Amino acid sequence: MPVTIYHNPRCTKSRQTLALLEERGIKPTVIEYLALPPTETELRHLLKLLKITPRELLRTKEEEYKQAKLDRPDISDTDIIRAMIRHPRLIERPIVVSGNKAALGRPPENVLKIL
């Protein structure tokens, strides 16, 4: 089954997750999502596979989070998704997809349950 990782090579957890996959003989498709952000449709699909809300996928310590005032409870899921597309640093990483399942690699071993 093909495996895809939404990867940030500057992120320790992302590098550890990629290494964990490779140690198990898995050669995933690597998407460097900062250079190639997901579309709204792709992001909604990832959220569905992860079974989480857009807010749960947000990186809240990024400057873009504060600038966009995404901590406000009245912000819609659509607005959060659009903010993540405009500023992909807001997307928690890494995300690993295997078939119709996905997992966040935090901790990296978390992805083993979908393989």
C-alpha distances in whole Angstrom, upper triangle without the diagonal:
4,6,10,13,17,19,23,23,27,26,26,23,21,21,21,18,16,18,17,13,14,16,13,12,10,11,10,11,15,17,20,21,25,25,23,23,21,23,25,22,19,21,22,18,17,20,19,16,18,20,23,26,27,29,27,25,28,29,33,34,34,37,36,35,39,40,38,40,36,38,40,39,40,37,35,31,31,33,31,28,30,32,28,27,31,30,27,28,29,25,24,21,19,16,13,10,7,6,10,11,13,15,18,18,22,22,19,19,18,14,14,14,11,9
4,7,10,13,16,19,20,24,23,23,21,18,19,19,16,14,16,16,12,13,16,14,12,9,8,7,8,11,13,17,18,22,22,19,20,18,20,22,20,17,19,20,16,15,19,18,15,17,20,22,25,25,28,26,23,26,27,31,32,31,34,33,33,36,37,36,37,34,36,38,37,38,35,33,29,29,31,29,26,28,29,25,24,28,27,24,25,26,22,22,19,16,14,11,8,6,7,10,11,12,14,17,17,21,21,18,18,18,14,14,15,12,10
4,7,10,12,16,17,20,19,20,17,14,15,16,12,11,13,13,9,11,14,12,11,8,7,5,6,9,11,14,15,19,19,17,18,16,19,21,19,15,17,18,15,13,16,17,13,14,18,20,22,22,25,22,20,23,23,27,28,28,31,30,29,33,34,33,34,31,33,35,34,35,32,31,27,27,29,26,23,25,26,23,22,25,25,21,22,23,19,18,15,13,10,7,6,5,7,10,10,10,11,13,13,17,18,15,15,14,11,12,13,10,8
4,7,9,13,14,18,17,18,16,12,14,15,11,10,13,13,10,12,15,14,14,10,9,5,5,6,7,11,11,15,16,14,14,13,16,18,17,13,14,16,13,11,15,16,13,14,17,18,20,20,22,20,17,20,21,24,26,25,27,26,26,30,31,29,31,28,30,32,32,33,30,28,24,24,26,23,20,22,23,19,19,22,21,17,18,19,16,15,12,10,8,6,5,7,9,11,11,9,11,12,12,16,17,14,16,15,11,13,15,12,11
4,6,9,11,14,13,14,12,9,10,12,9,7,11,12,9,11,15,14,14,11,10,6,6,5,6,8,9,13,14,13,13,12,16,18,17,13,13,16,14,11,14,16,13,13,17,17,19,18,20,18,15,17,18,21,22,21,24,23,23,27,28,27,29,26,27,30,30,31,28,27,23,23,24,22,19,21,21,17,17,20,19,15,15,16,13,12,9,7,6,4,6,9,12,14,12,9,10,10,9,13,14,12,14,13,10,13,15,12,12
4,7,10,12,11,13,12,8,11,13,10,10,13,14,13,15,18,18,18,15,13,10,9,6,5,6,6,9,11,10,9,9,13,15,15,12,11,14,13,10,13,15,14,13,17,16,18,16,18,16,13,14,15,18,19,18,21,20,20,23,24,23,25,22,24,27,27,28,25,24,21,21,21,18,16,18,17,14,14,16,15,11,12,13,10,10,7,5,5,6,8,12,14,15,14,11,11,10,10,13,15,13,16,15,12,15,17,15,16
4,6,9,8,10,9,6,8,10,9,8,11,13,12,14,17,18,18,15,13,11,10,6,6,5,6,8,10,10,11,12,16,18,19,15,14,18,17,14,16,19,17,16,19,19,20,18,19,18,14,15,15,18,18,17,20,19,20,23,24,24,25,23,25,28,29,30,27,26,23,23,23,20,18,19,19,15,15,17,15,11,11,13,11,10,7,5,7,9,11,14,17,19,17,14,13,11,10,12,14,12,15,15,13,16,18,17,17
4,5,5,9,9,6,8,11,11,10,13,15,15,16,18,20,20,18,16,14,13,9,8,6,7,7,9,11,11,13,17,19,21,17,16,20,19,16,18,21,20,18,22,20,21,19,20,18,15,15,13,17,16,15,17,17,18,21,22,22,24,22,24,27,28,30,26,26,24,24,23,20,19,20,18,15,15,16,14,10,9,12,10,10,7,7,10,12,15,18,21,22,20,17,15,13,12,13,15,13,17,17,16,19,21,20,20
4,5,8,9,7,6,10,11,9,11,14,14,15,17,19,19,17,16,14,14,10,10,8,10,10,11,13,14,17,20,23,24,21,20,23,23,20,22,25,23,21,25,24,25,23,23,22,19,18,17,20,19,17,20,20,21,24,25,25,27,25,27,30,32,33,30,30,27,27,27,24,22,23,22,18,19,19,17,14,12,15,14,13,10,10,13,14,17,20,23,24,22,19,18,15,13,15,16,14,18,18,17,20,23,22,22
4,7,9,8,8,11,12,12,14,16,17,18,20,22,22,21,19,18,17,14,13,10,12,10,12,15,16,18,22,24,26,23,21,25,25,22,23,26,25,23,26,25,25,23,23,22,18,18,15,18,16,15,17,18,19,22,23,24,25,24,25,29,31,32,29,30,27,28,27,24,23,23,21,18,19,19,16,14,11,14,14,13,11,11,15,17,20,23,26,27,25,21,19,16,14,15,16,15,19,20,19,22,24,24,24
4,6,5,6,9,10,11,12,14,16,17,18,20,22,20,19,17,17,14,14,11,12,11,14,16,16,18,22,23,25,22,20,23,23,20,21,24,22,20,23,22,22,21,20,19,16,15,13,16,14,14,17,17,18,21,22,23,24,22,23,27,28,30,28,28,26,26,25,22,21,23,20,17,19,20,16,14,11,13,12,11,8,9,12,14,18,21,24,25,22,19,16,13,11,11,12,12,16,16,16,19,21,21,22
4,5,5,6,9,10,11,12,14,15,16,19,20,19,19,17,18,15,16,14,15,15,18,19,19,21,25,26,27,24,22,25,25,21,22,25,23,21,24,23,24,23,22,20,18,18,15,18,16,16,19,21,21,23,25,26,27,25,26,29,30,33,30,31,28,29,28,25,24,26,24,21,22,23,20,17,14,16,15,13,10,10,13,15,19,21,25,26,23,19,17,14,11,10,11,10,13,15,15,18,20,21,21
4,5,5,6,9,10,10,12,14,15,17,19,17,17,16,17,14,15,14,15,15,18,19,19,20,23,24,25,22,20,23,22,19,19,22,20,18,21,20,21,20,20,17,15,16,14,17,16,16,20,21,20,23,25,25,26,24,24,28,28,31,28,29,26,27,27,23,23,25,23,19,21,23,20,17,14,15,14,11,8,7,11,12,16,18,22,23,19,16,13,10,7,7,7,6,10,11,12,14,17,17,18
4,5,5,6,9,10,11,12,14,16,17,15,15,13,14,11,11,10,12,13,15,16,16,17,21,22,23,19,18,21,20,17,18,21,19,17,20,19,21,20,20,18,15,16,14,17,17,17,20,20,20,23,25,25,26,24,25,28,29,31,28,28,25,26,26,22,21,23,21,18,19,21,18,15,13,15,12,10,6,5,8,10,13,16,20,21,18,14,12,10,7,9,9,8,11,12,11,14,17,16,17
4,5,5,6,9,10,11,12,14,16,14,14,13,14,11,13,12,14,14,16,18,18,20,23,25,26,22,21,24,23,20,22,24,22,20,23,23,25,23,24,22,19,19,18,21,20,19,23,23,24,26,28,28,30,27,28,32,33,35,32,32,29,29,29,26,25,26,25,21,22,24,21,17,16,18,16,14,10,9,12,12,16,18,21,23,20,17,15,13,10,11,11,9,12,14,13,15,18,18,18
4,5,5,6,9,10,10,13,14,14,14,14,16,13,15,15,17,18,20,21,21,22,26,27,28,24,23,25,24,21,22,24,22,20,23,23,25,24,24,22,19,20,19,22,21,21,24,25,25,28,30,30,31,29,29,33,33,35,33,33,30,31,31,27,26,28,27,23,24,26,23,20,18,20,17,15,11,10,12,12,16,17,21,23,20,17,14,12,9,10,9,6,9,11,11,13,16,17,16
4,5,5,6,9,10,11,13,11,12,11,13,11,13,14,15,17,19,19,19,20,23,25,25,21,20,22,21,17,19,21,18,16,20,20,22,22,22,20,17,19,18,21,21,21,25,25,25,28,30,29,30,28,28,32,32,34,31,31,27,29,29,26,24,26,25,22,23,25,22,19,18,19,16,13,10,7,9,9,12,14,17,19,16,13,11,9,6,8,8,5,7,9,8,10,13,13,13
4,5,5,6,9,10,11,9,9,8,10,9,11,12,14,16,17,18,18,19,23,24,24,21,20,23,21,18,20,22,19,18,22,22,24,23,25,22,19,21,20,23,23,23,26,26,26,29,31,31,32,29,30,34,34,36,33,32,29,30,30,27,25,27,26,22,23,25,23,19,18,20,17,15,11,9,10,9,12,13,17,19,17,14,13,12,9,12,12,8,11,12,10,12,15,14,13
4,5,5,6,9,10,9,10,10,13,12,15,15,18,19,21,21,22,23,26,28,28,24,24,27,25,22,24,25,22,21,25,25,27,27,28,25,22,24,23,26,25,25,28,29,29,32,34,34,35,32,33,37,37,39,36,36,32,33,34,30,29,30,29,26,26,28,26,22,21,23,20,18,14,12,14,12,15,16,20,22,20,17,16,15,11,14,13,9,11,13,12,12,16,16,14
4,6,5,7,9,9,11,11,14,14,16,17,19,21,23,23,23,23,27,29,28,24,24,26,24,21,23,24,21,19,23,23,26,26,27,24,22,24,23,26,26,26,30,30,30,33,35,34,35,33,33,36,36,38,36,35,32,33,34,30,29,31,30,26,27,30,27,24,23,24,21,18,15,12,13,11,14,14,18,20,17,15,14,13,10,12,11,7,8,11,9,9,13,13,12
4,5,5,7,5,7,8,11,11,14,16,18,21,22,21,22,22,25,27,26,22,22,24,22,19,21,22,19,18,22,23,26,26,27,24,22,24,23,27,27,27,31,30,30,33,35,34,36,33,34,37,36,38,36,35,31,32,33,30,28,30,30,26,26,29,27,23,23,24,21,18,15,12,12,10,12,11,15,17,15,14,13,13,11,14,13,9,9,11,9,8,12,11,9
4,5,5,5,6,8,11,12,15,17,19,21,22,22,23,23,27,29,28,24,25,27,25,22,24,26,22,22,25,26,29,29,30,27,25,27,26,29,29,29,32,32,32,36,37,37,38,35,36,40,40,41,39,37,34,35,35,32,30,32,32,28,28,30,29,25,24,26,23,21,17,15,15,13,14,14,17,20,19,17,16,16,14,17,16,12,13,15,12,12,16,15,12
4,5,7,9,11,15,15,19,20,22,25,25,26,27,27,30,32,31,28,28,30,27,24,27,28,24,23,27,28,31,31,32,29,27,29,28,31,31,31,34,34,34,37,39,39,40,37,38,41,41,43,41,40,36,37,38,35,33,35,34,31,31,33,31,28,27,28,25,23,19,17,17,15,17,16,20,22,20,19,18,18,15,17,16,12,12,15,13,12,16,16,13
4,6,9,11,15,16,19,21,23,26,27,26,27,27,30,31,30,27,27,29,26,23,26,26,22,22,25,27,30,30,32,28,26,29,28,32,32,32,36,36,35,38,40,40,41,38,38,41,41,43,40,39,36,37,38,35,33,35,35,31,31,34,32,28,28,29,26,23,20,17,17,14,15,14,17,20,18,17,17,17,15,18,16,13,12,14,12,10,13,13,10
4,6,9,13,15,18,20,23,26,26,25,27,26,29,31,30,26,27,29,26,24,27,27,23,23,27,28,31,31,33,30,28,30,30,33,34,34,37,37,37,40,41,41,42,39,40,43,43,44,42,40,37,37,39,36,33,35,35,31,31,34,33,29,29,30,27,25,21,18,18,15,16,14,17,20,19,18,18,19,17,20,19,16,15,17,14,13,16,15,12
4,6,10,11,15,17,20,23,23,22,23,23,26,28,26,23,23,25,23,20,23,24,20,20,24,25,28,28,30,27,25,27,27,31,31,31,34,34,34,37,38,38,39,36,37,40,40,41,38,37,33,34,35,32,30,32,32,28,28,31,29,26,26,27,24,22,19,16,15,12,12,11,14,17,16,15,16,17,15,18,18,14,14,15,12,11,14,13,10
4,7,9,12,15,17,20,20,19,21,21,24,26,25,21,22,25,22,20,23,24,21,21,25,26,29,28,30,28,25,27,27,31,31,30,33,32,33,36,37,36,38,35,37,40,40,41,38,36,33,33,34,31,29,30,31,27,26,29,28,24,24,26,23,22,18,15,15,12,12,12,14,18,17,16,17,18,16,20,19,16,16,18,14,14,17,15,12
4,6,9,12,14,17,17,16,18,17,20,22,21,18,19,21,18,16,19,20,17,18,21,23,25,24,27,24,21,24,24,28,28,27,30,29,30,33,34,33,35,32,34,36,36,37,34,33,29,29,30,28,25,27,27,23,23,25,24,21,21,23,19,19,15,12,12,9,9,9,12,15,14,13,14,15,14,17,18,14,16,16,12,13,16,13,11
4,6,10,12,15,15,13,15,14,17,20,19,15,17,19,17,15,19,20,17,18,22,23,25,23,26,24,21,23,23,27,28,26,29,28,28,32,32,31,33,31,33,35,35,36,33,31,28,27,28,26,23,24,25,21,20,23,22,19,20,21,18,18,15,13,12,10,10,10,13,15,15,14,15,16,15,19,20,17,18,18,15,16,18,16,14
4,6,9,12,12,11,13,13,16,19,19,15,16,19,17,15,18,20,18,18,22,22,24,22,24,23,19,21,21,24,25,23,26,25,25,29,29,29,31,28,30,33,33,34,31,30,26,26,27,24,21,23,23,19,18,20,19,16,17,19,16,16,12,10,10,9,11,12,15,17,16,14,15,14,14,17,18,15,18,18,15,17,19,17,16
4,5,9,8,7,9,9,13,16,16,12,13,16,15,13,16,19,17,17,21,21,22,20,22,21,17,18,18,22,23,21,23,22,23,26,26,25,28,25,28,30,31,32,28,27,24,23,23,21,18,19,19,16,14,17,16,12,14,16,13,14,11,10,10,10,11,14,16,17,17,14,15,14,14,17,19,17,19,19,16,19,21,18,18
4,6,6,6,8,10,13,16,17,14,14,18,17,15,18,20,19,19,22,21,22,20,21,21,17,17,17,20,20,18,20,19,20,24,24,23,26,24,26,29,30,31,27,26,24,23,23,20,18,18,18,14,13,15,14,10,11,14,12,13,10,10,11,12,14,17,19,20,19,17,17,15,15,17,19,17,20,20,18,21,23,21,21
4,5,5,5,7,10,13,14,11,11,15,15,13,15,18,17,17,20,19,19,16,18,18,14,14,14,18,18,16,18,16,17,21,21,20,23,20,23,25,26,27,24,23,20,19,19,17,14,15,14,11,10,12,10,7,9,11,9,11,9,9,10,12,14,17,19,19,18,16,16,14,15,17,19,18,21,20,18,21,23,21,21
4,6,6,9,12,15,17,14,13,17,18,16,17,21,20,19,22,21,20,17,19,19,15,14,14,17,17,14,15,14,16,19,18,18,21,19,22,25,26,27,23,23,21,20,19,17,15,15,13,10,10,10,8,6,7,10,9,11,11,11,13,15,17,21,23,23,22,19,18,16,17,18,20,19,23,22,21,24,26,24,25
4,6,10,12,15,17,15,15,19,19,18,20,23,22,22,25,24,23,20,22,22,18,18,17,20,20,17,18,17,19,22,21,21,24,22,25,28,29,30,26,25,23,22,21,19,17,16,16,13,11,12,11,9,10,13,13,15,14,14,15,17,18,22,24,24,24,21,21,19,19,21,23,22,25,25,23,26,28,26,26
4,7,9,12,14,12,12,16,16,15,17,20,20,20,23,22,22,19,21,21,17,18,18,21,22,19,20,18,20,23,22,21,24,22,25,28,29,29,25,24,21,20,20,18,15,15,15,12,10,11,11,9,11,14,12,15,14,14,14,16,16,19,21,21,21,19,20,18,19,21,24,22,25,24,22,25,26,24,24
4,7,9,11,9,9,13,14,12,14,17,17,17,20,19,18,15,17,18,14,14,15,18,19,16,18,15,17,20,20,18,21,19,22,24,25,25,21,20,18,16,16,14,12,11,11,9,6,8,9,6,9,11,10,12,12,13,13,15,16,19,20,20,20,17,18,17,18,20,22,21,24,23,21,24,25,23,24
4,7,8,6,6,9,10,9,12,14,14,15,17,17,16,13,16,17,13,14,16,19,21,18,20,17,18,22,21,19,22,19,22,24,24,24,20,19,16,14,15,14,10,10,12,9,7,10,11,8,12,12,10,13,13,13,12,14,13,17,18,17,17,15,16,16,18,20,22,21,24,22,20,23,24,21,22
4,5,5,6,9,10,10,12,14,15,16,18,17,16,14,17,18,15,16,18,21,23,20,22,18,19,22,22,19,22,19,23,24,24,23,19,17,15,12,14,13,9,9,11,10,7,10,12,10,14,14,12,15,16,17,15,17,16,19,19,18,19,17,19,18,21,23,25,25,27,25,23,26,26,23,25
4,5,5,6,9,10,11,12,14,15,16,15,14,11,15,16,14,15,17,20,22,20,21,18,18,21,21,18,20,17,20,21,21,20,16,14,11,9,11,11,7,7,10,9,7,10,12,12,15,14,12,15,17,18,16,18,17,20,20,18,19,17,19,19,21,23,26,25,28,25,23,27,26,23,25
4,6,5,6,9,10,11,12,14,15,15,14,13,16,17,15,17,20,22,25,23,25,22,21,25,24,21,23,20,23,24,23,22,19,16,13,11,14,13,10,11,14,12,10,14,16,14,18,17,15,17,18,18,16,17,15,18,17,15,16,16,18,19,22,24,26,26,27,25,23,26,25,22,24
4,5,5,6,9,10,11,12,14,14,14,13,16,16,14,16,18,21,24,22,24,21,21,24,24,22,24,21,23,25,24,24,20,18,14,13,15,14,10,12,14,12,10,14,15,13,16,15,13,15,15,15,12,13,12,15,14,13,14,13,15,16,18,21,23,22,24,21,19,22,22,19,21
4,5,5,6,9,10,10,12,11,11,9,12,13,10,12,15,17,20,19,21,18,17,21,21,19,20,17,20,21,21,21,17,15,11,11,13,11,7,9,11,9,8,12,13,11,13,12,10,12,13,13,11,13,12,15,16,14,14,12,14,14,17,18,21,21,23,20,18,22,21,19,21
4,5,5,6,9,10,10,10,9,8,12,13,11,13,17,19,22,21,23,20,19,23,23,20,21,18,20,21,20,19,16,13,10,9,12,11,8,10,13,11,11,15,16,14,17,15,12,14,15,16,13,15,13,16,16,13,14,12,14,15,18,20,23,22,24,21,19,23,21,19,21
4,5,5,6,9,10,11,11,11,15,15,13,16,18,21,24,23,26,23,22,26,26,23,25,21,23,24,23,23,20,17,13,13,16,15,11,14,16,14,13,17,18,16,18,17,14,15,15,15,12,13,11,13,12,10,11,10,13,14,17,19,22,21,22,19,17,20,19,16,18
4,5,5,6,8,9,10,10,13,12,10,13,16,19,21,21,23,21,20,24,25,22,23,20,22,23,22,23,20,18,14,14,16,14,11,14,16,13,13,17,17,14,16,14,11,12,12,12,8,9,8,11,12,10,9,7,9,10,14,16,18,18,19,16,14,17,16,14,16
4,5,5,6,6,7,7,10,9,8,11,14,17,20,20,22,20,18,22,23,21,21,18,19,20,19,20,17,15,11,12,14,12,10,13,15,12,13,17,17,14,16,14,11,11,12,13,10,12,11,14,14,12,10,9,10,11,14,16,18,18,19,16,15,18,17,15,18
4,5,5,7,8,10,13,12,11,15,18,20,24,23,26,24,22,25,27,24,24,21,22,23,21,21,19,16,13,14,17,15,13,16,18,16,16,20,20,18,20,18,15,15,16,16,12,13,11,13,13,10,9,9,11,13,16,18,20,20,21,17,16,19,17,14,18
4,5,8,11,12,15,13,12,16,18,21,24,24,27,25,23,27,28,26,27,23,24,25,24,24,22,20,16,17,20,17,15,18,20,17,18,21,21,18,20,18,15,14,14,14,10,10,8,10,10,7,5,5,8,11,14,16,18,17,18,14,13,15,13,11,14
4,5,9,10,12,10,9,13,15,18,21,21,25,23,21,25,26,24,24,21,21,23,22,23,21,19,15,17,19,16,14,18,19,16,17,21,20,17,18,16,13,12,12,12,9,9,9,11,12,10,7,5,6,8,11,13,15,15,15,12,11,14,12,11,14
4,7,10,12,10,10,14,17,19,22,23,26,24,22,25,27,24,24,20,21,22,20,21,19,17,14,16,18,16,15,18,19,17,19,22,22,19,20,18,15,14,15,15,12,13,12,14,14,11,9,9,9,11,15,15,17,18,18,14,14,17,14,13,17
4,7,8,6,7,11,14,15,19,20,23,21,18,21,23,21,21,17,17,18,16,18,16,14,11,14,16,13,12,16,17,15,17,20,19,17,18,15,13,12,14,15,12,14,14,17,17,14,12,11,10,11,14,14,16,18,19,15,15,18,16,15,19
4,5,5,7,9,13,14,18,18,21,19,16,19,21,18,17,14,14,15,13,14,12,11,8,11,12,10,10,14,14,13,15,18,17,16,17,14,12,12,15,16,14,17,17,19,20,17,15,14,13,13,17,16,19,20,22,18,18,22,20,19,22
4,5,5,7,10,12,15,15,18,15,13,16,17,15,15,11,12,13,12,13,11,9,6,8,9,6,6,10,10,9,11,14,14,13,14,10,9,10,13,15,13,16,17,20,21,18,17,14,14,13,17,17,19,21,22,19,19,23,22,20,24
4,5,5,9,9,13,14,16,14,11,14,16,13,12,9,9,11,10,12,9,9,7,10,10,7,9,12,11,10,13,15,14,14,14,10,10,10,14,16,15,18,19,23,24,21,19,17,16,14,17,16,19,21,23,20,20,24,23,22,25
4,6,8,10,13,14,17,16,13,16,18,16,15,12,12,14,13,15,13,13,10,13,14,10,11,15,14,12,15,17,16,14,14,11,10,9,12,14,13,16,17,20,22,19,17,14,13,11,14,13,15,17,19,16,17,20,19,19,22
4,7,9,12,13,16,14,12,15,17,15,16,12,13,15,15,17,14,14,11,13,13,10,9,13,12,9,12,15,13,11,11,8,6,5,8,11,10,13,15,18,20,18,16,13,11,9,12,12,14,16,18,15,16,19,19,18,21
4,6,9,9,12,11,8,12,14,12,12,9,10,13,13,15,13,13,11,13,12,8,9,12,10,8,11,13,11,10,9,5,5,6,10,12,12,16,18,21,23,22,19,16,15,12,14,13,16,18,20,18,19,22,22,22,24
4,6,6,10,9,7,10,13,12,13,10,11,14,15,18,15,16,15,16,15,11,12,14,11,9,13,14,11,10,8,5,6,5,9,12,13,17,19,23,25,24,21,18,16,13,14,12,15,17,20,18,19,22,23,23,25
4,6,8,9,6,8,11,11,10,8,8,12,13,16,14,16,15,17,15,12,14,15,12,11,15,15,12,12,10,7,9,9,12,15,17,20,23,26,29,27,25,21,19,16,17,15,18,20,23,21,22,25,26,26,28
4,7,8,7,8,11,12,12,11,11,14,17,19,17,19,19,20,18,15,17,18,14,13,17,16,13,13,10,9,11,11,13,16,18,22,25,28,31,30,27,23,21,17,18,16,18,20,23,22,23,27,27,28,30
4,5,5,7,9,10,11,11,12,15,18,20,17,19,18,19,17,14,15,16,12,11,14,13,10,10,7,7,10,10,13,16,18,21,24,28,30,29,27,23,21,18,18,17,19,21,24,23,24,27,28,28,30
4,5,5,6,9,10,11,12,15,18,20,17,19,19,20,17,15,16,16,12,12,15,13,10,12,9,9,13,14,16,19,21,25,27,31,33,32,30,27,25,22,22,21,23,25,28,27,28,31,32,32,34
4,5,5,6,8,9,11,14,17,17,15,17,16,16,13,11,13,12,9,9,12,10,7,10,8,7,11,13,16,19,20,24,26,30,32,30,29,25,24,21,22,21,24,25,28,27,27,31,32,31,33
4,6,5,6,6,7,10,13,15,12,14,14,15,12,10,12,12,9,9,12,11,9,11,9,7,10,12,15,18,19,23,25,29,31,29,27,24,22,20,21,20,22,24,27,25,26,30,30,29,32
4,6,5,7,7,10,13,15,13,16,17,18,14,12,15,15,12,13,16,14,12,14,13,11,14,15,19,22,23,27,29,33,34,33,31,28,26,23,24,23,25,27,30,28,29,33,33,33,35
4,5,8,10,12,15,16,13,16,17,17,14,13,15,14,11,13,15,13,11,14,13,12,15,17,20,23,24,28,30,34,36,34,32,29,28,25,26,25,28,29,33,31,31,35,35,35,37
4,5,8,9,13,13,10,13,14,14,10,9,12,11,8,10,13,11,10,13,13,11,14,17,20,23,23,27,28,32,33,32,30,27,26,24,26,25,27,29,32,30,30,34,34,33,36
4,5,6,10,10,9,12,14,14,11,10,14,13,10,13,16,14,13,16,15,12,15,17,21,24,24,28,30,33,35,33,31,28,27,24,26,25,27,29,32,30,31,34,34,34,36
4,5,8,9,7,9,10,12,9,7,11,11,9,10,14,13,12,14,14,10,13,14,18,21,21,25,26,30,31,29,27,24,23,21,23,22,25,27,29,27,27,31,31,30,33
4,6,9,8,11,12,14,12,10,14,15,12,14,17,17,15,17,16,12,15,15,19,22,22,26,28,31,33,30,28,25,24,21,24,22,24,27,29,26,28,31,31,31,34
4,6,6,9,12,14,11,11,14,15,13,15,18,18,17,19,19,15,17,19,22,25,25,29,30,33,34,32,30,27,26,24,27,25,27,30,32,29,31,34,33,33,36
4,6,8,10,13,12,11,14,16,15,16,19,20,19,21,21,17,18,19,23,25,25,28,29,32,33,30,28,26,25,24,26,25,27,30,31,28,30,33,32,31,35
4,6,9,11,10,11,14,15,14,17,19,19,20,21,22,18,19,21,25,27,26,30,30,33,34,31,30,28,27,26,29,27,30,32,34,31,32,35,34,33,36
4,7,8,6,7,10,11,11,13,15,16,16,18,18,15,16,18,22,24,24,27,27,31,31,28,27,25,25,23,26,25,28,30,32,29,30,33,32,31,34
4,5,5,6,9,10,11,13,14,15,16,17,19,16,16,18,21,24,22,25,25,28,29,26,25,23,23,22,26,25,28,30,31,28,28,32,31,29,32
4,5,5,6,9,10,11,12,14,15,15,17,14,13,15,19,21,19,22,22,25,25,22,21,19,20,19,22,22,25,26,28,25,25,28,27,26,29
4,5,5,6,9,10,11,12,14,15,17,14,14,17,20,21,20,22,22,25,25,23,22,21,21,21,24,24,27,28,30,27,27,30,29,27,30
4,5,5,6,9,10,10,12,14,15,13,14,16,20,22,21,24,24,27,28,25,25,23,23,22,25,25,28,29,31,28,28,31,31,29,32
4,5,5,6,9,10,10,11,13,9,10,13,16,18,18,21,21,25,26,23,22,20,20,18,21,21,24,25,27,25,24,28,27,26,29
4,5,5,6,9,10,10,12,10,9,12,15,17,15,18,19,22,23,21,20,18,18,17,20,20,23,24,26,23,23,27,26,24,27
4,5,5,6,8,10,12,11,11,15,17,19,18,21,21,25,25,23,23,21,21,20,23,23,26,27,29,27,26,30,29,27,30
4,5,5,6,8,10,8,9,13,16,18,18,21,22,26,27,25,24,21,21,19,22,22,25,26,28,26,26,29,29,28,30
4,5,5,5,7,5,6,10,12,14,14,17,18,22,23,22,21,18,18,16,18,19,22,22,25,23,22,26,26,24,27
4,5,5,9,8,8,12,14,16,15,18,19,22,23,22,21,19,19,18,20,21,24,24,27,25,23,27,27,25,27
4,6,9,9,10,14,16,18,18,21,22,26,27,26,25,22,23,21,23,23,26,26,29,27,26,30,31,29,30
4,5,6,8,12,13,16,16,20,21,25,27,26,25,21,21,19,20,20,23,23,27,25,24,28,29,27,29
4,5,5,9,10,12,13,16,18,21,23,23,21,18,18,15,17,18,20,20,23,22,21,25,26,24,25
4,5,8,9,11,13,17,19,23,25,24,23,19,18,15,16,16,18,19,22,21,21,24,25,24,26
4,6,9,12,13,17,19,23,25,24,22,18,17,14,16,15,18,19,22,20,20,24,25,24,26
4,6,9,9,13,15,19,21,20,18,14,13,11,13,13,16,16,19,17,17,21,21,20,22
4,7,8,11,14,18,20,19,17,13,11,8,9,9,12,13,16,14,14,18,18,18,20
3,5,9,12,15,18,18,15,12,10,6,7,8,10,10,13,12,12,15,17,16,17
4,6,10,13,16,17,14,10,8,6,5,8,10,8,12,11,10,13,15,14,15
4,7,10,13,13,10,7,6,5,6,9,11,10,12,10,8,12,13,11,13
4,7,10,11,8,5,5,6,7,11,12,10,11,10,7,10,11,9,9
4,6,7,6,4,7,9,10,14,15,13,14,12,9,11,11,8,9
4,6,5,6,9,12,13,16,17,15,14,13,9,10,10,6,6
4,6,8,11,15,16,19,20,18,18,16,13,13,12,9,9
4,7,11,14,16,19,20,19,18,16,13,14,13,9,11
4,7,11,13,16,17,15,15,12,10,11,9,6,9
4,7,10,12,14,13,13,10,8,10,9,7,9
4,6,9,10,9,10,7,5,9,8,7,10
4,6,8,8,9,7,7,10,11,10,13
4,5,4,7,6,6,9,11,11,12
3,5,8,6,8,11,12,14,15
4,5,6,8,10,12,14,15
4,5,6,8,11,12,13
4,5,6,8,10,11
4,6,6,8,10
4,5,6,7
4,5,5
4,6
4
